[in-house]
Amino acid sequence: MFTVSVLITTYNWPEALTLSIQSVLLQSILPMEIVICDDGSADSTRLVVNDLAKSSPIPIIHIWQEDQGFRVAQIRNKGIAAAKGDYIIQIDGDIILQRDFVRDHIRFAKHKYFATGSRVLFSKRVTDQLLISGLHLNGSLLFKSRNKLNEIRLPFLQEMFAGFYKNRGRYQYYVKGCNMAFWKKDLLLVNGYDESFIGWGREDNDIAIRLINSGIKKRFLKFGAVCYHFHHPIFSRDLDAENIKKMTQAISQKLTFVEKGLSQYL
């Protein structure tokens, strides 16, 4: 038995965030809380969160920081510090969940491991329709989408694929930051996300590298924890080369702990 917090990272897209939160509240097993990690959104996001919190059967906590550019590593650290759960399931505010997403992650959780999964990509047309009409999340979402294989949920195959799928060679550090889960004690061990990662990308690979260097292994959750990703414009990747360089150093130097991380907010 353990408690679960769901972290949702967001920035200035309250319409998508509304549907993301609603999909958590319709889970077959509810987490103990939802923590919104807000990287500097305008007041409209706070109003949406407050409104949903009024009728929510579980606490919804809104953690906000000033908008100083893309600082997802920092806001996730703040959310992790605020989370009360033993196990932290991490998604983004442009993700909606199949109703057994949390159930699958709970069933898949294993000590000395962290987990990552896949996502199904919605087209722009489907995204626009959903944002206008809202969601009725009873059962599976059956929309036209890319990578349909990621929509298949087969619980009896999940454990079979856990140890080897996208877990060797060039996929050794492969993760999807919008679908990850960690024991909070393991995040404390590596001091959470490295806040020197600014701009889009690689902060999730870096934390995976440092967890693995610390002896925490990766399990890939295939055929479960199904989630759907709204279409949106690609974020600026101007700092990607620098972030890749830091990620590569974490591998070569076998780094585990970062100085500027989670401990600042505990």
ABEGO torsion letter per residue (X at the ends): XBBBBBBBBBBGBAAAAAAAAAAAAABABBBABBBBBBAGBBAAAAAAAAAAAAABABBBBBBBBBBAEBBAAAAAAAAAAABABABBBBBBAABBBBAAAAAAAAAABBBGBBBBBBBBBBBAAAAAAAAAAEBBBBEBBBBBBBGAAAABBBAAAAAAAAAABGABEAAAABBBAABBBBBAAAAAAAGEBBAABBEBEGAAAAAAAAAAAAGBBBBBBBGBGBBBBBBBBBBBAAAAAAAAAAAAAAAAAGBABBABBAAAAX
